[in-house]
Amino acid sequence: MPSKKTRKDEEQRLMEDSSVGDKQPTVVPTLQTQKSPNSVGNSGSMASGGDKPAVSQLALNRRNSISLPNVLDAMMEPPEYEPQLTPERQRSGLGGDVGGYDTSDTFSDGVASTATDDEEEEEERRRRGMATKEEGGRRSASAKVPVRTARKKSVMPMVHRQGDLSTHDSQETIEMPDQSPDHSITSINSISSLLKEKLVMSFPRVLKNRRKPKEYKLQSFVAMLFLTISFLVGFAHVFYHQQVLQRAYFDRIRFNKEERLVRVFDSESGLIALGYLGVQLPDTDRVFHCLPNDQKSDGSVCMEWLNHARLYLNYRESAGLRCYHITWLSLEPGDFPTDCYEDGGDFGHWYGGGRTLGMAWPVELGRVEMSAFITGHVGRHRWGSVLKRYFINSRGVAIAVDHHTPLYVSINDDEKTRLCLQARYDDYAYIQPSSGRLPVLNYSVCTSSNMKQLHSSLSEKSLWDGLKRSDVEVVHSLLTEPVWQIAPLSPALLTEQVTERGPKHRKVPALTSYKSVASAGMIDITNNRSSPWLLAMLNQLRQKYHIDSFYLDMGTAHDMPQYYQMERNLTNPDHYKQLFTAAILSGGGSGAGDGLSVLGVSGAVARPPAPVFVSLPSLPSTWESLQVIIPTVLTYGIIGYPFLLPGPVGGDYLIESPFQDSRIKGNLTAEFSLPDTNVEQNSFLLSGAGSAGLPIKELYVRWLQLATFLPVIRYSHLPSDYADDPDVLELAKVLTSLRQKIINPLMKKYAQEALDSGEPLIRPLWMLDPNDSACHLVVDEFSVGEELIVAPILSPQTHEREVYLPTGVWKDGIDGSLRKGSRWIHNYKVPLEKIAYFLKMPDNTRF
């Protein structure tokens, strides 16, 4: 086989040939067809001897080599590629094969040519001539060709298609298409540029696509970081306003002066009250410390909202009772200081105030619009005839308002669960003083360990002070002996009282309407000459008719003239009845003799001295009236009126028809409005409700059962009036015996306690167990002192009910069984002739 020359030797030889002359040999692949069947064998013989094989081998090596241009300086210039010289254009003849170069970088061993030496030399001369002829154009083209690198490019060698070698018919050699240097190098560089541009354009997108997960993670991290920072900033803002700006000015109370929120805490740092102070102030107003001239010397903290209001905070503690005094001074006409406190839920239940429409117990179960806190007639006005500026909460918080404050009160107004207090002057209830003084809201918030202890601490003590033996005997007589009252046939015949002022005399001082009298004058009780005259008239009446005691029905604040004028100024219209009662009891201090004996009063805003009882309002003979008695008695008791005078059994007066009251919940069932299909069943219920002028028998019996356990029993219709049914009288005898045996001793015992401590005789269940949340909402049960619980039936045709017993052991008054406390008794059976009551027993009592 002929030896193969290395690339380095071939390049060296070509350099030597180029130094001889300007002519450059060019090797161009040719297509030759050898028809001699011995061509392959001849090639083998040529390699074995003679000069011809050497020439043939040289030609073969030259055919498989690349001849480089001899103009080396031009070859070293920067390459300039012609973009239009593409392989397609080269193949179409635009590039030609002038000065073309073989693109084969791979020196492979091809098949030895069988051409003769002469043919090889002739072919070489022809090619050299063609190269000389086209030398000019080829130099310019070859000068632009860059130096070839050593990187190998695989180019397909010539392919020899042979027939069946065994037959040696033919041998065909197919020469590959022309691969000139201009064509091949430019094409490679163009493709390289395209590939490079493609990679440059696509590689960033690849990197971007590969970075997407990381970018998502980065974006998520940034978003989470932003949310965390926002939360921390918001939390810091809230914490700053609730904690930093919230200052503990006194023990267990914190006040945020920016938001005007006051928080009261118990001994265990639990929040028991939340107040919103100065709700009428704009939220944008800033607060400042008061000037030295406006500050008080009693240690009060003073803050001022310019041109609006000034606030004073003070603190007092004694015997476990902590009181925070809050005073608002209005600095601008039309600005009414208003404070609100949450009720219900986590902030407990509020009780007190006085009689309201519907008599909700606790107060958050009802609704009262912002109105003047003065006495009136329930149904026409927001508040009843007995009031006290006192509210107590089940969490151990109480509010007491100063009597000089022109007080307005609302409960759950504007759909908010809040008890609100407001100071305001108006054109009737609270007339602005001539001095032009602006309203002042002054009250105290007191706390203790629980509401029972709190109420005991705030109750008025030593009611016995100033009493005579005869006064105590009057108290015992009322508690143990029934009171008989002449019953009117209609409300118009009730005890004469001053009616609401007429439109003709609303603006006339000291004049009002009184029953059929168009104009009636009011006594100026503040005048020193009025009291002696009134007492002299009453004494004449007492001596003439041998009257032991008087009952004062003084009307309400709304019965007074709109522009009342007295010798001495009154703080509010209800101040009149206080002065009037005091003048009657004391004798007026004019030397006219001792004062008169007073049995009771129809209304009050402050506790009258014993033995004066405070009467419940007049009630019609309905089931609804029976249902409001217990919450009314409980409310009066906790606001400071221990001695109460309930209305007569069966109601103060009859309505025209019992069916007219069927709209009232719990009053009458649908059975009452139907025709008398069952006379035997309804005879007991409806007998006496017509021409006889008696209450419904069932209502009368249930009312009598309830009155047996109240402080005083009053009769306007005796049990014997139901002559057609002797069972009513027999039932009354049984209840009278129960009263004398069990109830009267308890009444005397707790009356003495009331004179000492001011505790009521009739108490709510939470006074037995203030920490039992179930006791806070029981509205149809009560206790006599702490020894007896009563659970009456208050609805028609009802013979069972739910009963709740506070902690302890209780003896059933119906069947004599023992009952465990702190639980409900469901579906407790109560026949018509029975009333459910339970006696407190020692905790270790067992049968």
SVG drawing of the C-alpha trace seen along z (x, -y; Angstrom):
<svg xmlns="http://www.w3.org/2000/svg" viewBox="-124 -85 136 99">
<polyline fill="none" stroke="black" stroke-width="0.4" points="0.0,0.0 1.4,-3.5 2.4,-5.4 0.3,-8.2 1.8,-11.6 1.1,-13.6 -0.6,-17.0 2.5,-18.7 4.7,-17.2 2.1,-18.2 2.0,-21.8 5.8,-22.0 5.9,-20.7 3.2,-23.1 5.2,-26.0 8.2,-24.9 6.3,-24.7 4.8,-28.1 8.3,-29.6 9.2,-28.5 6.7,-30.6 3.4,-32.4 1.5,-29.4 -0.4,-27.3 -1.5,-23.8 -5.2,-23.1 -6.5,-19.7 -10.0,-19.2 -11.8,-16.0 -12.8,-14.3 -15.1,-11.5 -13.3,-8.8 -14.7,-5.6 -12.2,-2.7 -13.5,-0.1 -10.5,2.1 -11.4,5.0 -7.9,5.2 -7.7,1.7 -7.7,2.8 -5.0,5.3 -2.9,2.9 -3.0,0.5 -1.6,3.1 1.2,3.8 2.1,0.2 2.8,0.1 5.3,2.8 7.9,1.3 9.1,-1.3 8.8,-5.1 5.2,-5.2 3.8,-3.9 5.6,-6.7 4.1,-9.4 0.7,-7.8 1.1,-7.8 2.1,-11.5 -0.9,-12.3 -3.1,-10.5 -1.7,-12.3 -2.0,-15.6 -5.6,-14.9 -6.3,-14.3 -4.5,-17.4 -5.3,-21.1 -3.1,-23.7 -3.0,-27.0 -2.5,-30.4 1.1,-31.7 0.2,-35.2 0.7,-34.8 0.3,-38.5 -3.1,-38.6 -4.0,-35.5 -3.1,-37.2 -5.6,-40.0 -8.8,-40.0 -11.4,-37.8 -14.2,-39.6 -17.0,-37.3 -19.4,-37.9 -22.9,-37.1 -24.2,-36.6 -21.8,-33.7 -24.0,-30.9 -23.9,-27.3 -27.0,-27.7 -25.6,-30.5 -22.3,-28.5 -24.1,-25.5 -26.1,-27.7 -22.8,-28.8 -22.7,-32.3 -19.6,-31.6 -18.1,-29.4 -15.2,-27.1 -12.6,-29.6 -10.0,-29.4 -12.0,-26.9 -10.5,-24.9 -11.1,-21.4 -12.9,-21.5 -11.7,-18.2 -9.6,-18.5 -9.5,-14.8 -6.7,-13.0 -8.3,-9.7 -6.9,-6.8 -8.8,-6.8 -8.8,-4.1 -5.6,-4.3 -6.2,-5.8 -5.6,-3.5 -4.7,-6.3 -1.4,-6.2 1.5,-8.5 0.9,-10.4 -2.6,-11.0 -1.7,-12.2 0.8,-14.6 -1.5,-15.9 -4.3,-16.4 -1.8,-18.3 -0.7,-20.6 -4.4,-21.4 -5.2,-22.3 -2.1,-24.5 -3.1,-26.3 -6.6,-26.9 -5.1,-28.2 -2.8,-30.6 -5.6,-31.9 -7.8,-32.7 -5.0,-33.9 -6.2,-37.5 -9.7,-36.7 -8.4,-33.8 -5.9,-36.0 -8.6,-38.4 -10.7,-35.5 -7.9,-33.6 -6.6,-36.6 -9.9,-36.7 -9.7,-33.1 -8.6,-32.8 -6.0,-30.4 -7.4,-27.0 -7.5,-25.6 -6.5,-22.2 -10.1,-21.3 -11.1,-18.4 -14.2,-18.4 -15.4,-15.1 -16.1,-15.2 -17.4,-12.2 -14.7,-10.6 -15.3,-9.5 -17.7,-6.6 -16.9,-3.8 -19.9,-1.9 -18.9,1.6 -20.9,4.3 -20.5,7.8 -16.8,8.3 -16.9,11.8 -18.0,11.0 -15.7,7.9 -18.1,6.4 -17.7,2.7 -16.5,0.4 -18.1,-3.1 -16.5,-5.9 -18.9,-8.8 -17.2,-12.0 -18.8,-14.3 -20.0,-17.7 -17.6,-20.6 -16.5,-21.8 -14.5,-24.9 -12.6,-26.8 -14.7,-30.0 -17.9,-28.0 -17.1,-25.8 -15.3,-28.3 -17.8,-31.0 -20.7,-28.6 -19.1,-27.3 -18.6,-30.9 -22.1,-31.9 -23.6,-28.9 -21.3,-29.6 -22.5,-33.2 -26.1,-32.1 -25.6,-29.5 -23.9,-32.0 -26.6,-34.6 -29.2,-31.9 -27.5,-30.9 -27.0,-34.5 -30.8,-35.2 -32.0,-31.9 -29.5,-31.5 -31.0,-34.4 -34.5,-32.9 -33.2,-29.6 -31.6,-31.1 -34.8,-33.1 -36.9,-30.0 -34.5,-28.2 -34.6,-31.1 -38.4,-31.2 -38.7,-28.9 -36.1,-30.9 -37.8,-34.1 -41.1,-32.8 -39.5,-31.9 -37.9,-35.3 -41.3,-37.0 -43.0,-34.9 -40.4,-35.7 -40.7,-39.4 -44.5,-39.2 -44.3,-37.3 -41.8,-39.8 -44.0,-42.7 -47.1,-41.2 -45.0,-40.4 -43.7,-44.0 -47.3,-45.3 -48.6,-43.1 -45.8,-44.2 -46.4,-47.9 -50.2,-47.5 -49.7,-45.5 -47.2,-48.1 -49.7,-50.8 -52.5,-49.0 -50.2,-48.1 -49.0,-51.7 -52.5,-53.1 -53.9,-50.4 -50.9,-50.0 -48.4,-52.8 -51.0,-55.6 -53.2,-53.8 -52.0,-55.0 -52.9,-53.5 -53.7,-56.8 -55.0,-54.9 -55.1,-51.4 -56.8,-48.9 -58.1,-51.4 -56.5,-52.4 -57.4,-55.3 -56.4,-55.9 -56.6,-59.6 -56.3,-59.5 -59.2,-57.1 -60.9,-58.0 -61.3,-54.4 -61.4,-53.5 -60.9,-49.9 -61.6,-48.7 -59.9,-45.6 -60.6,-43.3 -58.1,-42.1 -57.0,-39.3 -56.3,-41.8 -59.4,-40.7 -61.3,-43.2 -64.7,-43.9 -65.8,-47.1 -65.2,-49.0 -66.2,-52.6 -66.2,-55.0 -65.8,-58.5 -66.7,-61.7 -68.3,-60.0 -69.6,-63.4 -66.1,-64.7 -64.6,-64.6 -62.0,-61.9 -59.5,-64.3 -59.4,-66.6 -56.2,-66.5 -56.0,-66.3 -53.9,-68.6 -53.1,-68.9 -55.2,-71.5 -53.8,-74.9 -52.7,-75.4 -55.7,-77.6 -58.1,-74.8 -56.6,-72.1 -58.0,-70.9 -56.1,-70.6 -57.7,-67.2 -55.2,-65.2 -57.5,-64.9 -56.0,-64.3 -57.2,-67.0 -57.3,-66.8 -58.9,-69.2 -60.1,-69.0 -59.9,-72.6 -63.2,-74.4 -65.1,-71.2 -64.8,-69.7 -62.6,-69.2 -62.2,-65.9 -61.3,-65.3 -60.4,-61.8 -60.1,-61.0 -59.9,-57.9 -61.0,-56.8 -60.7,-53.5 -62.1,-52.4 -62.8,-48.9 -62.3,-47.0 -64.4,-49.4 -62.7,-51.3 -64.4,-54.2 -63.3,-56.3 -64.8,-59.7 -65.4,-61.0 -66.4,-64.6 -67.0,-66.3 -67.3,-70.0 -68.8,-71.2 -66.9,-74.2 -69.2,-74.9 -72.9,-75.4 -74.5,-72.6 -71.8,-70.1 -73.4,-67.5 -70.8,-65.3 -71.7,-61.6 -70.2,-58.4 -71.2,-54.9 -70.4,-51.5 -70.7,-48.1 -73.4,-45.7 -74.0,-42.1 -71.6,-39.3 -68.2,-39.4 -69.0,-42.7 -71.8,-41.4 -75.4,-42.5 -76.6,-45.8 -79.5,-46.2 -81.1,-49.2 -82.3,-52.6 -86.0,-52.2 -89.2,-51.2 -89.2,-51.1 -91.6,-50.0 -91.7,-46.2 -89.5,-46.2 -86.5,-44.3 -84.4,-42.3 -81.5,-42.8 -81.7,-46.2 -79.9,-45.2 -82.9,-43.0 -84.9,-46.2 -84.3,-49.4 -84.7,-53.0 -83.9,-56.0 -81.9,-58.8 -84.3,-60.7 -84.4,-62.7 -84.0,-60.6 -87.1,-61.9 -90.3,-60.2 -93.2,-59.7 -96.0,-57.4 -94.9,-54.2 -96.5,-54.0 -96.4,-57.7 -92.9,-58.3 -89.6,-56.4 -89.2,-56.1 -91.7,-55.2 -92.5,-56.8 -89.7,-55.3 -86.1,-56.0 -82.6,-56.0 -79.4,-57.2 -77.8,-53.9 -76.8,-50.9 -75.0,-47.7 -73.3,-45.1 -72.9,-41.4 -69.1,-41.7 -68.9,-43.7 -69.1,-47.3 -71.6,-50.0 -72.3,-53.5 -73.8,-56.2 -74.6,-59.6 -74.6,-62.9 -78.1,-64.3 -77.1,-67.7 -76.3,-66.3 -79.0,-67.1 -79.0,-63.4 -80.2,-61.8 -79.9,-58.0 -80.2,-55.5 -80.1,-51.7 -79.2,-49.9 -80.0,-52.9 -79.0,-53.0 -78.6,-49.2 -75.6,-49.3 -75.3,-47.2 -74.4,-50.2 -75.6,-52.0 -75.1,-55.7 -75.1,-58.7 -75.4,-62.3 -75.5,-65.7 -77.9,-68.1 -80.0,-71.2 -83.4,-71.4 -86.5,-73.5 -88.4,-71.5 -86.7,-68.7 -83.5,-70.5 -83.7,-74.3 -80.3,-75.9 -79.4,-78.2 -79.7,-81.9 -75.9,-82.1 -75.4,-80.4 -73.6,-77.5 -73.0,-74.7 -73.9,-71.0 -71.7,-68.9 -71.6,-65.1 -70.5,-63.9 -70.6,-60.2 -68.6,-57.5 -67.6,-54.0 -67.1,-51.7 -65.9,-48.1 -65.6,-45.3 -64.9,-41.5 -68.4,-40.6 -71.8,-42.3 -73.3,-41.2 -70.5,-42.7 -70.5,-45.8 -74.2,-46.3 -73.9,-45.9 -71.1,-48.4 -73.1,-51.0 -76.4,-50.5 -77.6,-53.1 -76.9,-52.1 -78.6,-52.8 -82.1,-53.3 -83.3,-53.0 -81.7,-56.4 -84.5,-58.7 -87.2,-56.0 -89.5,-55.7 -91.0,-52.6 -94.3,-53.4 -92.6,-53.6 -91.2,-50.1 -94.6,-48.9 -96.1,-50.4 -93.5,-48.5 -94.3,-45.2 -98.0,-45.8 -97.8,-46.3 -95.6,-43.2 -97.8,-40.9 -101.4,-42.1 -103.2,-42.4 -104.2,-45.8 -107.7,-46.4 -108.2,-49.0 -111.4,-50.3 -111.2,-49.4 -112.4,-51.8 -114.4,-50.5 -112.3,-52.4 -108.9,-54.2 -110.7,-57.5 -111.8,-56.8 -108.4,-56.1 -107.0,-58.3 -107.0,-61.8 -103.7,-63.0 -102.4,-65.8 -102.7,-64.8 -100.4,-65.8 -100.4,-69.5 -102.8,-70.7 -101.8,-72.5 -103.4,-75.8 -101.3,-76.0 -98.0,-74.5 -96.2,-77.8 -97.9,-79.3 -95.8,-79.0 -97.4,-77.0 -100.5,-76.0 -101.5,-72.7 -104.6,-70.6 -106.2,-68.4 -108.9,-65.9 -111.9,-67.9 -110.4,-71.2 -109.1,-73.1 -106.6,-75.1 -105.0,-73.8 -102.3,-75.5 -99.3,-73.9 -98.2,-74.6 -94.7,-76.2 -93.3,-73.8 -90.1,-75.8 -92.0,-78.7 -91.9,-78.8 -95.6,-79.8 -96.8,-76.9 -95.9,-74.0 -97.8,-75.2 -100.9,-75.9 -100.9,-72.4 -100.3,-70.7 -103.1,-72.5 -105.5,-71.4 -104.4,-67.8 -104.7,-67.7 -108.3,-68.9 -109.0,-66.1 -107.3,-63.6 -109.2,-64.6 -112.6,-64.8 -112.3,-61.3 -110.0,-59.7 -107.3,-58.9 -104.2,-57.1 -102.0,-57.6 -101.9,-59.2 -100.8,-57.8 -99.2,-60.5 -99.9,-60.2 -97.9,-63.1 -97.8,-62.4 -94.6,-62.6 -92.2,-65.2 -94.2,-65.3 -97.3,-66.5 -95.6,-69.7 -95.9,-72.9 -93.3,-73.3 -91.9,-76.5 -92.3,-75.9 -91.0,-78.6 -90.4,-78.2 -89.0,-80.5 -86.0,-78.3 -84.5,-76.7 -85.0,-72.9 -82.3,-70.8 -84.9,-68.9 -88.7,-68.4 -88.4,-65.3 -86.8,-67.4 -90.3,-68.7 -91.6,-65.4 -88.6,-65.0 -89.3,-68.3 -93.0,-67.7 -92.6,-64.3 -90.1,-65.8 -92.4,-68.7 -95.3,-66.3 -93.2,-64.0 -91.4,-66.6 -94.2,-69.0 -92.7,-71.7 -90.5,-73.0 -93.0,-75.8 -94.1,-74.9 -97.5,-73.6 -96.9,-70.4 -95.5,-67.0 -95.5,-65.7 -98.2,-63.4 -97.9,-59.7 -97.4,-58.6 -98.1,-55.1 -96.6,-55.2 -95.8,-57.3 -96.6,-56.7 -93.2,-57.7 -89.7,-58.6 -86.2,-59.4 -84.6,-59.0 -85.5,-56.6 -88.1,-58.1 -87.5,-57.5 -89.1,-54.5 -91.8,-53.5 -92.8,-55.0 -93.3,-52.3 -92.8,-52.9 -95.7,-51.8 -95.6,-49.9 -97.3,-51.6 -101.0,-51.0 -101.5,-47.9 -104.5,-46.7 -105.9,-43.2 -104.0,-41.4 -101.5,-38.5 -98.8,-41.0 -99.2,-43.0 -98.7,-39.9 -95.5,-39.2 -93.9,-42.6 -94.4,-42.5 -91.3,-40.4 -88.7,-42.4 -90.2,-45.6 -89.9,-44.5 -86.3,-43.3 -85.3,-46.5 -86.8,-48.7 -85.1,-46.6 -81.5,-46.9 -81.8,-50.7 -82.4,-51.3 -86.1,-50.8 -86.3,-47.8 -89.9,-48.5 -92.3,-48.1 -96.1,-48.2 -97.3,-46.0 -100.6,-46.7 -103.8,-44.9 -104.4,-41.2 -105.9,-41.0 -104.8,-44.4 -105.7,-48.0 -108.5,-48.2 -110.2,-46.1 -110.0,-46.6 -113.1,-46.8 -112.7,-43.3 -110.1,-40.7 -109.9,-39.9 -108.6,-43.4 -105.4,-42.4 -104.9,-39.3 -102.2,-41.1 -100.0,-41.1 -97.6,-38.1 -98.6,-35.6 -101.9,-37.4 -104.5,-35.3 -104.4,-32.2 -106.2,-31.7 -108.7,-29.7 -110.1,-32.8 -111.0,-34.4 -113.0,-31.5 -116.8,-31.0 -117.8,-29.5 -117.7,-25.9 -116.6,-24.4 -118.5,-26.2 -117.5,-23.9 -113.8,-24.4 -114.0,-28.1 -116.4,-28.8 -113.7,-28.9 -111.5,-31.1 -114.1,-33.7 -116.6,-33.7 -116.9,-37.0 -115.1,-38.9 -118.3,-40.4 -121.1,-42.0 -119.7,-41.1 -116.6,-43.3 -114.1,-40.7 -110.8,-39.6 -110.5,-36.3 -110.4,-33.6 -107.2,-31.9 -105.5,-35.2 -106.8,-36.1 -105.5,-32.8 -102.1,-33.1 -101.8,-36.7 -102.8,-35.8 -100.2,-33.0 -97.5,-35.5 -98.7,-38.2 -98.4,-35.8 -94.6,-36.0 -94.4,-39.8 -93.9,-42.3 -97.5,-43.5 -100.7,-41.9 -103.3,-44.3 -106.9,-43.5 -109.3,-45.4 -111.3,-42.3 -111.6,-39.8 -111.5,-36.0 -115.0,-35.8 -116.3,-37.8 -116.1,-34.7 -119.2,-33.3 -120.0,-30.9 -116.7,-29.1 -115.8,-28.2 -112.4,-26.8 -111.1,-30.3 -111.8,-31.1 -110.4,-27.8 -107.2,-28.4 -106.9,-31.9 -107.1,-30.3 -104.3,-27.9 -102.1,-30.7 -102.9,-32.8 -101.8,-30.0 -98.6,-29.6 -98.0,-33.4 -98.4,-33.4 -96.3,-30.3 -93.3,-30.8 -93.4,-34.2 -94.2,-36.6 -91.3,-35.5 -88.9,-35.9 -90.3,-39.3 -89.7,-40.6 -86.2,-39.1 -85.2,-40.7 -87.0,-44.0 -84.6,-44.4 -81.7,-43.6 -82.9,-46.1 -83.0,-48.8 -79.4,-48.1 -77.8,-47.4 -80.3,-48.7 -80.6,-45.2 -83.9,-44.5 -86.4,-42.0 -87.1,-40.6 -83.9,-39.7 -82.7,-38.4 -81.1,-35.0 -77.7,-36.4 -77.6,-37.8 -77.6,-34.2 -74.8,-33.2 -73.2,-36.2 -70.8,-34.0 -73.5,-31.8 -74.1,-33.1 -77.4,-31.3 -78.8,-33.4 -78.0,-36.6 -80.8,-36.0 -83.6,-34.5 -86.5,-36.9 -89.5,-35.0 -88.0,-33.8 -87.0,-35.6 -85.9,-34.9 -87.2,-36.2 -84.0,-37.1 -81.6,-34.1 -83.9,-31.3 -86.7,-30.9 -87.1,-30.8 -90.4,-31.4 -91.2,-30.3 -94.8,-31.2 -96.8,-30.5 -97.3,-33.7 -99.0,-32.5 -102.6,-31.3 -103.4,-27.6 -99.9,-26.6 -99.3,-23.8 -95.5,-23.3 -92.4,-25.4 -88.6,-25.5 -87.1,-26.1 -83.5,-27.1 -82.1,-26.5 -78.9,-28.3 -76.1,-26.4 -77.1,-24.6 -79.7,-22.1 -83.4,-23.1 -86.6,-21.5 -89.5,-21.4 -92.5,-23.2 -95.0,-21.0 -93.8,-17.5 -91.3,-18.0 -88.4,-16.4 -84.7,-17.6 -83.3,-19.2 -79.7,-19.8 -78.9,-23.3 -76.8,-24.8 -79.1,-23.2 -82.3,-23.5 -85.4,-21.4 -87.2,-20.9 -90.9,-20.4 -91.6,-21.0 -95.3,-20.3 -97.3,-23.1 -101.1,-22.5 -103.5,-25.4 -103.9,-25.2 -100.1,-25.1 -97.2,-27.5 -93.6,-26.4 -91.3,-27.5 -88.2,-26.0 -86.8,-26.4 -83.0,-26.6 -81.7,-23.7 -78.2,-23.1 -75.8,-21.6 -75.5,-18.4 -79.3,-17.8 -80.2,-14.3 -83.3,-12.1"/>
</svg>
